[in-house]
Amino acid sequence: MELQESKQSNIPVLSLKGRFDAHEIGAVRDWIAKQLEHGQAKLLVDLADVNFIDSSALSILVQGLKHCREKGGDLLLCSFQPPVKVIFELTRLDKAFHIFANEQEALN
């Protein structure tokens, strides 16, 4: 999996590409922790190029959401491919997260 960091409208954005699974969760967990340490509690994870997500990756996102909300922020998600969207719907996590069609909608 590839990770690309950026900042849009003063919101840290992490764009992921490839399979988001147990082998890749450390980098995402570390990115979220680093942003929170720097006082950034509103984060965006762009999943436009993620074609697979497993339960450990979902767990990291849920933990990140919890930590962001504890700091008064939120962990936003955007740009789901159909297989990822189905997983979020089946696990009902689509009700827990604010999910947007694309990065621009999320930033607005």
MOPAC internal coordinates of N, CA, C and O (Angstrom, degrees):
PM7 1SCF
backbone

  N    0.0000 0     0.00 0     0.00 0    0    0    0
  C    1.4428 1     0.00 0     0.00 0    1    0    0
  C    1.5230 1   108.66 1     0.00 0    2    1    0
  O    1.2310 1   121.56 1   -36.75 1    3    2    1
  N    1.3100 1   114.61 1   143.25 1    3    2    1
  C    1.4589 1   121.54 1   176.54 1    5    3    2
  C    1.5220 1   109.09 1  -106.65 1    6    5    3
  O    1.2310 1   120.90 1   -37.83 1    7    6    5
  N    1.3291 1   115.89 1   142.17 1    7    6    5
  C    1.4609 1   122.37 1   177.44 1    9    7    6
  C    1.5092 1   108.91 1  -121.60 1   10    9    7
  O    1.2310 1   121.01 1   -42.85 1   11   10    9
  N    1.3164 1   115.68 1   137.15 1   11   10    9
  C    1.4611 1   120.39 1   176.21 1   13   11   10
  C    1.5192 1   108.19 1  -132.07 1   14   13   11
  O    1.2310 1   120.89 1   -55.57 1   15   14   13
  N    1.3341 1   115.91 1   124.43 1   15   14   13
  C    1.4544 1   121.99 1   179.28 1   17   15   14
  C    1.5202 1   109.90 1   -97.99 1   18   17   15
  O    1.2310 1   121.29 1   -37.12 1   19   18   17
  N    1.3323 1   115.13 1   142.88 1   19   18   17
  C    1.4591 1   120.48 1   173.48 1   21   19   18
  C    1.5248 1   107.90 1  -153.58 1   22   21   19
  O    1.2310 1   121.12 1    -2.34 1   23   22   21
  N    1.3133 1   115.47 1   177.66 1   23   22   21
  C    1.4645 1   120.63 1   176.60 1   25   23   22
  C    1.5143 1   107.04 1  -135.69 1   26   25   23
  O    1.2310 1   120.76 1   -56.44 1   27   26   25
  N    1.3139 1   116.16 1   123.56 1   27   26   25
  C    1.4593 1   122.02 1  -179.73 1   29   27   26
  C    1.5227 1   108.06 1  -125.96 1   30   29   27
  O    1.2310 1   120.12 1   -51.36 1   31   30   29
  N    1.3139 1   117.39 1   128.64 1   31   30   29
  C    1.4720 1   121.78 1  -179.70 1   33   31   30
  C    1.5280 1   110.92 1    51.30 1   34   33   31
  O    1.2310 1   120.46 1  -140.75 1   35   34   33
  N    1.3200 1   116.72 1    39.25 1   35   34   33
  C    1.4639 1   124.19 1   178.97 1   37   35   34
  C    1.5358 1   113.15 1    65.97 1   38   37   35
  O    1.2310 1   120.19 1  -161.22 1   39   38   37
  N    1.3184 1   117.24 1    18.78 1   39   38   37
  C    1.4643 1   122.18 1   177.29 1   41   39   38
  C    1.5301 1   108.32 1  -114.16 1   42   41   39
  O    1.2310 1   119.85 1   -56.35 1   43   42   41
  N    1.3313 1   117.89 1   123.65 1   43   42   41
  C    1.4662 1   119.83 1   176.24 1   45   43   42
  C    1.5265 1   110.78 1   -64.58 1   46   45   43
  O    1.2310 1   121.33 1   -45.29 1   47   46   45
  N    1.3375 1   115.06 1   134.71 1   47   46   45
  C    1.4636 1   121.55 1  -178.83 1   49   47   46
  C    1.5204 1   108.31 1  -123.51 1   50   49   47
  O    1.2310 1   120.91 1   -47.10 1   51   50   49
  N    1.3281 1   115.86 1   132.90 1   51   50   49
  C    1.4532 1   121.95 1   173.79 1   53   51   50
  C    1.5139 1   107.65 1  -116.56 1   54   53   51
  O    1.2310 1   120.65 1   -63.44 1   55   54   53
  N    1.3369 1   116.37 1   116.56 1   55   54   53
  C    1.4608 1   121.71 1   177.77 1   57   55   54
  C    1.5210 1   108.54 1  -101.23 1   58   57   55
  O    1.2310 1   121.12 1   -50.80 1   59   58   57
  N    1.3214 1   115.47 1   129.20 1   59   58   57
  C    1.4589 1   121.41 1  -177.71 1   61   59   58
  C    1.5190 1   109.77 1  -111.08 1   62   61   59
  O    1.2310 1   121.54 1   -30.73 1   63   62   61
  N    1.3342 1   114.65 1   149.27 1   63   62   61
  C    1.4606 1   119.69 1   178.97 1   65   63   62
  C    1.5257 1   108.43 1  -141.05 1   66   65   63
  O    1.2310 1   120.90 1   -52.37 1   67   66   65
  N    1.3337 1   115.89 1   127.63 1   67   66   65
  C    1.4593 1   120.87 1   178.02 1   69   67   66
  C    1.5123 1   112.05 1   108.99 1   70   69   67
  O    1.2310 1   120.79 1    27.48 1   71   70   69
  N    1.3325 1   116.10 1  -152.52 1   71   70   69
  C    1.4609 1   122.83 1  -179.71 1   73   71   70
  C    1.5293 1   109.59 1   -86.34 1   74   73   71
  O    1.2310 1   120.85 1   -52.62 1   75   74   73
  N    1.3196 1   115.97 1   127.38 1   75   74   73
  C    1.4651 1   121.53 1   177.85 1   77   75   74
  C    1.5281 1   106.13 1  -104.75 1   78   77   75
  O    1.2310 1   121.30 1   -83.57 1   79   78   77
  N    1.3542 1   115.12 1    96.43 1   79   78   77
  C    1.4610 1   120.14 1  -174.66 1   81   79   78
  C    1.5250 1   110.37 1  -137.84 1   82   81   79
  O    1.2310 1   120.63 1     8.89 1   83   82   81
  N    1.3153 1   116.40 1  -171.11 1   83   82   81
  C    1.4691 1   122.75 1  -174.65 1   85   83   82
  C    1.5258 1   113.01 1   -55.62 1   86   85   83
  O    1.2310 1   120.11 1   150.85 1   87   86   85
  N    1.3150 1   117.39 1   -29.15 1   87   86   85
  C    1.4587 1   120.89 1  -179.05 1   89   87   86
  C    1.5308 1   112.54 1   -74.58 1   90   89   87
  O    1.2310 1   120.27 1   164.78 1   91   90   89
  N    1.3186 1   117.08 1   -15.22 1   91   90   89
  C    1.4632 1   120.97 1  -172.37 1   93   91   90
  C    1.5238 1   114.06 1  -115.98 1   94   93   91
  O    1.2310 1   119.93 1   178.94 1   95   94   93
  N    1.3328 1   117.73 1    -1.06 1   95   94   93
  C    1.4691 1   118.72 1  -171.87 1   97   95   94
  C    1.5279 1   113.69 1   -70.57 1   98   97   95
  O    1.2310 1   120.05 1   151.92 1   99   98   97
  N    1.3252 1   117.52 1   -28.08 1   99   98   97
  C    1.4631 1   120.24 1  -177.60 1  101   99   98
  C    1.5111 1   112.94 1   -57.70 1  102  101   99
  O    1.2310 1   120.16 1   136.17 1  103  102  101
  N    1.3085 1   117.29 1   -43.83 1  103  102  101
  C    1.4628 1   121.26 1  -178.33 1  105  103  102
  C    1.5312 1   111.21 1   -65.01 1  106  105  103
  O    1.2310 1   120.39 1   140.83 1  107  106  105
  N    1.3176 1   116.86 1   -39.17 1  107  106  105
  C    1.4675 1   120.55 1   179.77 1  109  107  106
  C    1.5308 1   109.46 1   -70.26 1  110  109  107
  O    1.2310 1   120.05 1   135.75 1  111  110  109
  N    1.3219 1   117.51 1   -44.25 1  111  110  109
  C    1.4714 1   121.92 1   177.65 1  113  111  110
  C    1.5340 1   109.73 1   -58.19 1  114  113  111
  O    1.2310 1   120.34 1   135.67 1  115  114  113
  N    1.3312 1   116.96 1   -44.33 1  115  114  113
  C    1.4630 1   121.37 1  -179.87 1  117  115  114
  C    1.5275 1   111.78 1   -64.72 1  118  117  115
  O    1.2310 1   120.47 1   140.47 1  119  118  117
  N    1.3385 1   116.71 1   -39.53 1  119  118  117
  C    1.4652 1   120.51 1   179.29 1  121  119  118
  C    1.5235 1   110.32 1   -63.22 1  122  121  119
  O    1.2310 1   120.40 1   134.06 1  123  122  121
  N    1.3286 1   116.84 1   -45.94 1  123  122  121
  C    1.4655 1   120.94 1   179.66 1  125  123  122
  C    1.5317 1   109.51 1   -61.15 1  126  125  123
  O    1.2310 1   120.19 1   133.04 1  127  126  125
  N    1.3265 1   117.24 1   -46.96 1  127  126  125
  C    1.4651 1   121.55 1  -179.65 1  129  127  126
  C    1.5254 1   111.02 1   -59.80 1  130  129  127
  O    1.2310 1   120.38 1   137.14 1  131  130  129
  N    1.3316 1   116.88 1   -42.86 1  131  130  129
  C    1.4649 1   121.46 1  -179.97 1  133  131  130
  C    1.5282 1   111.20 1   -62.45 1  134  133  131
  O    1.2310 1   120.41 1   137.75 1  135  134  133
  N    1.3296 1   116.81 1   -42.25 1  135  134  133
  C    1.4635 1   120.27 1   179.63 1  137  135  134
  C    1.5285 1   110.69 1   -64.43 1  138  137  135
  O    1.2310 1   120.67 1   137.25 1  139  138  137
  N    1.3211 1   116.33 1   -42.75 1  139  138  137
  C    1.4649 1   120.33 1   179.61 1  141  139  138
  C    1.5255 1   111.23 1   -64.98 1  142  141  139
  O    1.2310 1   120.15 1   141.45 1  143  142  141
  N    1.3351 1   117.33 1   -38.55 1  143  142  141
  C    1.4662 1   121.34 1   177.55 1  145  143  142
  C    1.5210 1   111.56 1   -62.09 1  146  145  143
  O    1.2310 1   120.54 1   148.66 1  147  146  145
  N    1.3360 1   116.57 1   -31.34 1  147  146  145
  C    1.4652 1   121.17 1   179.99 1  149  147  146
  C    1.5279 1   112.45 1   -90.77 1  150  149  147
  O    1.2310 1   120.67 1  -167.13 1  151  150  149
  N    1.3327 1   116.32 1    12.87 1  151  150  149
  C    1.4604 1   120.12 1   175.51 1  153  151  150
  C    1.5115 1   115.19 1    83.08 1  154  153  151
  O    1.2310 1   119.95 1  -171.61 1  155  154  153
  N    1.3036 1   117.70 1     8.39 1  155  154  153
  C    1.4616 1   121.80 1   178.15 1  157  155  154
  C    1.5265 1   108.63 1   -93.81 1  158  157  155
  O    1.2310 1   120.24 1   -71.15 1  159  158  157
  N    1.3369 1   117.15 1   108.85 1  159  158  157
  C    1.4575 1   120.62 1  -178.28 1  161  159  158
  C    1.5224 1   112.66 1  -107.87 1  162  161  159
  O    1.2310 1   120.28 1   172.30 1  163  162  161
  N    1.3275 1   117.07 1    -7.70 1  163  162  161
  C    1.4618 1   120.88 1   175.77 1  165  163  162
  C    1.5269 1   107.23 1  -107.94 1  166  165  163
  O    1.2310 1   121.11 1   -67.05 1  167  166  165
  N    1.3386 1   115.48 1   112.95 1  167  166  165
  C    1.4610 1   121.85 1  -173.70 1  169  167  166
  C    1.5194 1   110.54 1  -126.97 1  170  169  167
  O    1.2310 1   121.29 1   -24.49 1  171  170  169
  N    1.3248 1   115.13 1   155.51 1  171  170  169
  C    1.4663 1   121.33 1   177.26 1  173  171  170
  C    1.5182 1   109.13 1  -127.92 1  174  173  171
  O    1.2310 1   120.96 1   -50.30 1  175  174  173
  N    1.3261 1   115.78 1   129.70 1  175  174  173
  C    1.4625 1   121.75 1   174.12 1  177  175  174
  C    1.5224 1   107.07 1  -113.67 1  178  177  175
  O    1.2310 1   121.14 1   -60.97 1  179  178  177
  N    1.3230 1   115.42 1   119.03 1  179  178  177
  C    1.4640 1   123.18 1  -179.30 1  181  179  178
  C    1.5290 1   108.71 1   -96.03 1  182  181  179
  O    1.2310 1   120.77 1   -63.02 1  183  182  181
  N    1.3209 1   116.13 1   116.98 1  183  182  181
  C    1.4638 1   122.08 1  -176.53 1  185  183  182
  C    1.5309 1   111.93 1  -106.51 1  186  185  183
  O    1.2310 1   120.04 1  -156.57 1  187  186  185
  N    1.3222 1   117.52 1    23.43 1  187  186  185
  C    1.4677 1   121.41 1  -175.62 1  189  187  186
  C    1.5224 1   113.46 1   -56.02 1  190  189  187
  O    1.2310 1   120.50 1   145.20 1  191  190  189
  N    1.3206 1   116.65 1   -34.80 1  191  190  189
  C    1.4628 1   120.15 1  -175.92 1  193  191  190
  C    1.5240 1   112.67 1  -108.41 1  194  193  191
  O    1.2310 1   120.60 1  -158.79 1  195  194  193
  N    1.3428 1   116.46 1    21.21 1  195  194  193
  C    1.4634 1   121.40 1   176.46 1  197  195  194
  C    1.5228 1   107.98 1   -98.84 1  198  197  195
  O    1.2310 1   121.03 1   -57.86 1  199  198  197
  N    1.3421 1   115.63 1   122.14 1  199  198  197
  C    1.4632 1   119.47 1  -178.28 1  201  199  198
  C    1.5251 1   112.75 1  -107.34 1  202  201  199
  O    1.2310 1   120.27 1   178.19 1  203  202  201
  N    1.3504 1   117.10 1    -1.81 1  203  202  201
  C    1.4582 1   121.55 1   178.93 1  205  203  202
  C    1.5192 1   108.81 1  -153.92 1  206  205  203
  O    1.2310 1   120.71 1   -41.35 1  207  206  205
  N    1.3370 1   116.24 1   138.65 1  207  206  205
  C    1.4626 1   121.57 1   176.51 1  209  207  206
  C    1.5226 1   107.55 1  -140.59 1  210  209  207
  O    1.2310 1   120.51 1   -44.83 1  211  210  209
  N    1.3408 1   116.63 1   135.17 1  211  210  209
  C    1.4648 1   119.05 1  -179.73 1  213  211  210
  C    1.5259 1   110.57 1  -110.39 1  214  213  211
  O    1.2310 1   120.85 1     0.30 1  215  214  213
  N    1.3348 1   115.97 1  -179.70 1  215  214  213
  C    1.4625 1   121.08 1  -174.28 1  217  215  214
  C    1.5234 1   112.76 1   -64.69 1  218  217  215
  O    1.2310 1   119.61 1   146.73 1  219  218  217
  N    1.3179 1   118.34 1   -33.27 1  219  218  217
  C    1.4630 1   119.60 1   178.63 1  221  219  218
  C    1.5285 1   110.49 1   -68.19 1  222  221  219
  O    1.2310 1   120.09 1   143.46 1  223  222  221
  N    1.3099 1   117.43 1   -36.54 1  223  222  221
  C    1.4645 1   120.62 1   176.89 1  225  223  222
  C    1.5308 1   110.41 1   -67.85 1  226  225  223
  O    1.2310 1   120.69 1   139.38 1  227  226  225
  N    1.3205 1   116.28 1   -40.62 1  227  226  225
  C    1.4643 1   119.49 1   176.21 1  229  227  226
  C    1.5245 1   110.26 1   -60.42 1  230  229  227
  O    1.2310 1   120.79 1   139.08 1  231  230  229
  N    1.3288 1   116.10 1   -40.92 1  231  230  229
  C    1.4550 1   121.35 1  -179.99 1  233  231  230
  C    1.5262 1   111.48 1   -61.32 1  234  233  231
  O    1.2310 1   120.19 1   137.23 1  235  234  233
  N    1.3075 1   117.24 1   -42.77 1  235  234  233
  C    1.4714 1   121.08 1   178.89 1  237  235  234
  C    1.5283 1   110.46 1   -63.34 1  238  237  235
  O    1.2310 1   120.44 1   139.72 1  239  238  237
  N    1.3194 1   116.76 1   -40.28 1  239  238  237
  C    1.4627 1   119.70 1   178.49 1  241  239  238
  C    1.5282 1   111.00 1   -66.06 1  242  241  239
  O    1.2310 1   120.24 1   138.57 1  243  242  241
  N    1.3305 1   117.14 1   -41.43 1  243  242  241
  C    1.4642 1   120.51 1   178.30 1  245  243  242
  C    1.5278 1   110.28 1   -63.83 1  246  245  243
  O    1.2310 1   120.00 1   136.83 1  247  246  245
  N    1.3215 1   117.60 1   -43.17 1  247  246  245
  C    1.4676 1   120.61 1   177.05 1  249  247  246
  C    1.5227 1   110.81 1   -61.32 1  250  249  247
  O    1.2310 1   120.88 1   137.18 1  251  250  249
  N    1.3337 1   115.92 1   -42.82 1  251  250  249
  C    1.4629 1   120.17 1   177.79 1  253  251  250
  C    1.5122 1   111.90 1   -61.72 1  254  253  251
  O    1.2310 1   120.69 1   138.24 1  255  254  253
  N    1.3220 1   116.28 1   -41.76 1  255  254  253
  C    1.4636 1   121.48 1   177.72 1  257  255  254
  C    1.5276 1   109.86 1   -59.52 1  258  257  255
  O    1.2310 1   120.66 1   133.37 1  259  258  257
  N    1.3185 1   116.34 1   -46.63 1  259  258  257
  C    1.4696 1   121.73 1  -179.83 1  261  259  258
  C    1.5297 1   110.87 1   -60.10 1  262  261  259
  O    1.2310 1   120.20 1   132.41 1  263  262  261
  N    1.3256 1   117.21 1   -47.59 1  263  262  261
  C    1.4656 1   121.02 1  -178.87 1  265  263  262
  C    1.5291 1   111.75 1   -65.23 1  266  265  263
  O    1.2310 1   120.49 1   139.86 1  267  266  265
  N    1.3227 1   116.66 1   -40.14 1  267  266  265
  C    1.4698 1   119.82 1   178.55 1  269  267  266
  C    1.5256 1   110.68 1   -63.97 1  270  269  267
  O    1.2310 1   120.46 1   134.89 1  271  270  269
  N    1.3255 1   116.72 1   -45.11 1  271  270  269
  C    1.4645 1   119.94 1  -179.17 1  273  271  270
  C    1.5239 1   111.69 1   -67.16 1  274  273  271
  O    1.2310 1   120.01 1   147.22 1  275  274  273
  N    1.3277 1   117.59 1   -32.78 1  275  274  273
  C    1.4693 1   120.62 1   175.82 1  277  275  274
  C    1.5251 1   111.17 1   -62.36 1  278  277  275
  O    1.2310 1   120.59 1   151.20 1  279  278  277
  N    1.3291 1   116.49 1   -28.80 1  279  278  277
  C    1.4739 1   122.08 1  -179.81 1  281  279  278
  C    1.5235 1   111.77 1   -93.78 1  282  281  279
  O    1.2310 1   120.41 1  -172.04 1  283  282  281
  N    1.3487 1   116.83 1     7.96 1  283  282  281
  C    1.4596 1   120.61 1   178.59 1  285  283  282
  C    1.5132 1   114.26 1    86.01 1  286  285  283
  O    1.2310 1   120.11 1  -166.58 1  287  286  285
  N    1.3157 1   117.39 1    13.42 1  287  286  285
  C    1.4609 1   121.02 1  -179.11 1  289  287  286
  C    1.5110 1   112.04 1  -114.35 1  290  289  287
  O    1.2310 1   121.05 1    31.00 1  291  290  289
  N    1.3293 1   115.60 1  -149.00 1  291  290  289
  C    1.4593 1   121.35 1  -179.18 1  293  291  290
  C    1.5258 1   108.48 1  -161.99 1  294  293  291
  O    1.2310 1   120.90 1   -24.57 1  295  294  293
  N    1.3134 1   115.88 1   155.43 1  295  294  293
  C    1.4560 1   122.43 1   173.24 1  297  295  294
  C    1.5160 1   106.69 1  -112.15 1  298  297  295
  O    1.2310 1   120.90 1   -71.83 1  299  298  297
  N    1.3247 1   115.88 1   108.17 1  299  298  297
  C    1.4521 1   122.21 1  -177.97 1  301  299  298
  C    1.5229 1   109.54 1   -94.11 1  302  301  299
  O    1.2310 1   120.63 1   -30.84 1  303  302  301
  N    1.3191 1   116.40 1   149.16 1  303  302  301
  C    1.4591 1   122.21 1   177.69 1  305  303  302
  C    1.5180 1   108.76 1  -124.87 1  306  305  303
  O    1.2310 1   120.83 1   -29.65 1  307  306  305
  N    1.3393 1   116.01 1   150.35 1  307  306  305
  C    1.4646 1   118.13 1   177.72 1  309  307  306
  C    1.5227 1   111.49 1  -150.24 1  310  309  307
  O    1.2310 1   122.08 1   -17.16 1  311  310  309
  N    1.3184 1   113.62 1   162.84 1  311  310  309
  C    1.4704 1   124.25 1   168.31 1  313  311  310
  C    1.5254 1   113.90 1    63.76 1  314  313  311
  O    1.2310 1   120.63 1  -121.50 1  315  314  313
  N    1.3209 1   116.40 1    58.50 1  315  314  313
  C    1.4651 1   120.61 1   179.71 1  317  315  314
  C    1.5228 1   111.88 1   -79.22 1  318  317  315
  O    1.2310 1   120.67 1   -44.28 1  319  318  317
  N    1.3177 1   116.33 1   135.72 1  319  318  317
  C    1.4531 1   121.50 1   166.47 1  321  319  318
  C    1.5271 1   106.87 1   -79.33 1  322  321  319
  O    1.2310 1   119.54 1   -23.14 1  323  322  321
  N    1.3408 1   118.48 1   156.86 1  323  322  321
  C    1.4736 1   120.31 1  -176.67 1  325  323  322
  C    1.5325 1   115.62 1   -51.46 1  326  325  323
  O    1.2310 1   118.26 1   136.54 1  327  326  325
  N    1.3493 1   120.93 1   -43.46 1  327  326  325
  C    1.4711 1   118.38 1  -179.29 1  329  327  326
  C    1.5342 1   112.93 1   -63.73 1  330  329  327
  O    1.2310 1   120.28 1   144.88 1  331  330  329
  N    1.3231 1   117.07 1   -35.12 1  331  330  329
  C    1.4666 1   121.45 1   179.14 1  333  331  330
  C    1.5291 1   109.67 1   -72.12 1  334  333  331
  O    1.2310 1   120.59 1   139.29 1  335  334  333
  N    1.3141 1   116.47 1   -40.71 1  335  334  333
  C    1.4669 1   121.01 1   178.66 1  337  335  334
  C    1.5273 1   110.31 1   -59.59 1  338  337  335
  O    1.2310 1   120.20 1   137.47 1  339  338  337
  N    1.3194 1   117.22 1   -42.53 1  339  338  337
  C    1.4624 1   121.61 1   179.92 1  341  339  338
  C    1.5254 1   110.77 1   -61.32 1  342  341  339
  O    1.2310 1   120.36 1   137.22 1  343  342  341
  N    1.3277 1   116.91 1   -42.78 1  343  342  341
  C    1.4713 1   120.41 1   179.57 1  345  343  342
  C    1.5251 1   110.46 1   -61.93 1  346  345  343
  O    1.2310 1   120.05 1   136.53 1  347  346  345
  N    1.3168 1   117.50 1   -43.47 1  347  346  345
  C    1.4624 1   120.15 1   179.10 1  349  347  346
  C    1.5268 1   111.39 1   -65.25 1  350  349  347
  O    1.2310 1   120.33 1   143.51 1  351  350  349
  N    1.3143 1   116.97 1   -36.49 1  351  350  349
  C    1.4644 1   120.09 1   178.48 1  353  351  350
  C    1.5306 1   111.08 1   -70.27 1  354  353  351
  O    1.2310 1   120.01 1   136.79 1  355  354  353
  N    1.3327 1   117.59 1   -43.21 1  355  354  353
  C    1.4678 1   121.01 1  -179.41 1  357  355  354
  C    1.5320 1   112.00 1   -64.09 1  358  357  355
  O    1.2310 1   120.55 1   143.46 1  359  358  357
  N    1.3208 1   116.56 1   -36.54 1  359  358  357
  C    1.4691 1   120.89 1  -179.91 1  361  359  358
  C    1.5267 1   111.76 1   -87.13 1  362  361  359
  O    1.2310 1   120.70 1   176.37 1  363  362  361
  N    1.3148 1   116.26 1    -3.63 1  363  362  361
  C    1.4665 1   124.21 1  -178.55 1  365  363  362
  C    1.5308 1   112.48 1    64.03 1  366  365  363
  O    1.2310 1   120.44 1  -163.48 1  367  366  365
  N    1.3070 1   116.77 1    16.52 1  367  366  365
  C    1.4625 1   120.11 1   177.01 1  369  367  366
  C    1.5247 1   111.80 1   -72.55 1  370  369  367
  O    1.2310 1   120.78 1   165.32 1  371  370  369
  N    1.3344 1   116.11 1   -14.68 1  371  370  369
  C    1.4603 1   118.99 1   175.54 1  373  371  370
  C    1.5292 1   110.84 1   -64.95 1  374  373  371
  O    1.2310 1   120.42 1   163.33 1  375  374  373
  N    1.3356 1   116.80 1   -16.67 1  375  374  373
  C    1.4695 1   121.09 1   177.42 1  377  375  374
  C    1.5336 1   111.40 1   -86.87 1  378  377  375
  O    1.2310 1   120.27 1   157.42 1  379  378  377
  N    1.3238 1   117.10 1   -22.58 1  379  378  377
  C    1.4692 1   121.50 1  -176.90 1  381  379  378
  C    1.5272 1   112.41 1   -86.79 1  382  381  379
  O    1.2310 1   120.74 1   144.30 1  383  382  381
  N    1.3335 1   116.19 1   -35.70 1  383  382  381
  C    1.4662 1   121.51 1  -175.88 1  385  383  382
  C    1.5240 1   111.18 1   -98.01 1  386  385  383
  O    1.2310 1   121.30 1   -26.37 1  387  386  385
  N    1.3253 1   115.12 1   153.63 1  387  386  385
  C    1.4593 1   120.68 1   166.09 1  389  387  386
  C    1.5238 1   105.55 1   -86.65 1  390  389  387
  O    1.2310 1   120.76 1   -64.98 1  391  390  389
  N    1.3204 1   116.16 1   115.02 1  391  390  389
  C    1.4683 1   122.12 1  -175.63 1  393  391  390
  C    1.5236 1   108.69 1  -116.61 1  394  393  391
  O    1.2310 1   121.20 1   -47.85 1  395  394  393
  N    1.3279 1   115.31 1   132.15 1  395  394  393
  C    1.4590 1   120.66 1  -177.06 1  397  395  394
  C    1.5194 1   110.75 1  -120.80 1  398  397  395
  O    1.2310 1   120.93 1   -24.52 1  399  398  397
  N    1.3246 1   115.82 1   155.48 1  399  398  397
  C    1.4655 1   121.54 1  -177.15 1  401  399  398
  C    1.5260 1   111.75 1   -66.27 1  402  401  399
  O    1.2310 1   120.65 1   146.20 1  403  402  401
  N    1.3418 1   116.36 1   -33.80 1  403  402  401
  C    1.4650 1   119.82 1  -179.26 1  405  403  402
  C    1.5223 1   109.93 1  -153.81 1  406  405  403
  O    1.2310 1   120.88 1    -6.98 1  407  406  405
  N    1.3042 1   115.91 1   173.02 1  407  406  405
  C    1.4624 1   122.13 1  -176.94 1  409  407  406
  C    1.5147 1   111.97 1   -61.58 1  410  409  407
  O    1.2310 1   119.89 1   138.90 1  411  410  409
  N    1.3144 1   117.81 1   -41.10 1  411  410  409
  C    1.4538 1   120.88 1  -177.65 1  413  411  410
  C    1.5336 1   111.89 1   -62.84 1  414  413  411
  O    1.2310 1   120.22 1   137.15 1  415  414  413
  N    1.3392 1   117.18 1   -42.85 1  415  414  413
  C    1.4692 1   120.39 1   177.14 1  417  415  414
  C    1.5256 1   110.70 1   -62.02 1  418  417  415
  O    1.2310 1   120.20 1   139.30 1  419  418  417
  N    1.3087 1   117.23 1   -40.70 1  419  418  417
  C    1.4641 1   121.58 1  -179.29 1  421  419  418
  C    1.5328 1   110.45 1   -64.17 1  422  421  419
  O    1.2310 1   120.16 1   139.21 1  423  422  421
  N    1.3087 1   117.29 1   -40.79 1  423  422  421
  C    1.4610 1   121.03 1  -177.67 1  425  423  422
  C    1.5311 1   112.71 1   -72.06 1  426  425  423
  O    1.2310 1   120.92 1   155.11 1  427  426  425
  N    1.3237 1   115.84 1   -24.89 1  427  426  425
  C    1.4792 1   119.37 1   178.01 1  429  427  426
  C    1.5140 1   108.41 1   -76.78 1  430  429  427
  O    1.2310 1   120.10 1   180.00 1  431  430  429

